[in-house]
Amino acid sequence: MQQRMKNDLSRLLDVQEKERRLLVLEEEQRAIPRALDAFRRRISGIENEVAAIKNSIQGLQVKRKDLDLESESKLEAVAKYQKQQFEVKTNVEYQALQKEIVNRKVENSRIEDKILEIMEQVEEKERLVKEHEDVLKGERERITVEEKKVEGEIAKLGEQIVALQVERDKLLPGISPKVLSKYQRIFKNKRDTAIVPLVDYTCGGCHMLLPPQAANNVRKLDELVICENCSRILYWADGIAKEGEAAQPVSQETAG
Ligand SMILES: [Zn+2]
């Protein structure tokens, strides 16, 4: 009985050690893709900026079209007045038309200035778009490389996880089924430790003082002792064989 319990507890410790390592590896695996988050944020930031600039270019081009039409109408007016100048009879009439012509020409030259200004703005914005797109191209190439790296790291960790699971699974048949299922329930529930050492008279999991009888039972190795406070399985470190030593007698026991 004692030997059986010793074996179970020592194997559980081994299983637990592997399962805790598995939790760490699985968390690492989940965390790896987050390294790309900053990259993705930077890329989408630039993409948004490019979209905003393109938008404002479109706005400027609409404005420019309106100004073109305005300019056209000014020039048409000038042509019309110039034609009328040939038909008028008096100098006063001629001068009045001349004044209109000058006014329209001044107005048109203001419009042309505005058009020029807009063209310069569009040119500057198009230069910016080009600049951003060059940066984007580089960033996209970099993230493709990083994604490959991340995939590789995930796969590598995946292999380690599977290997560790295989190692753990090898240990399971050597543990009494009832003890094992108890452990598995507790581990699933606690997500950290299901089997904890007795530390003097306290539970190594929750640090509560145990009733003397419970502490003695842990040392006796006759039965599975559960902490009444945190429901973890207790073991006495001095009482059970070390991991390496435990494997031998157990395999002999199961073989015999
Ligand atoms: Zn406890």
Residues whose N, C-alpha, C, O or C-beta is under 5 A from the ligand:
A	BS01	ZN	C203 G205 C206 H207 C227 N229 C230 S231
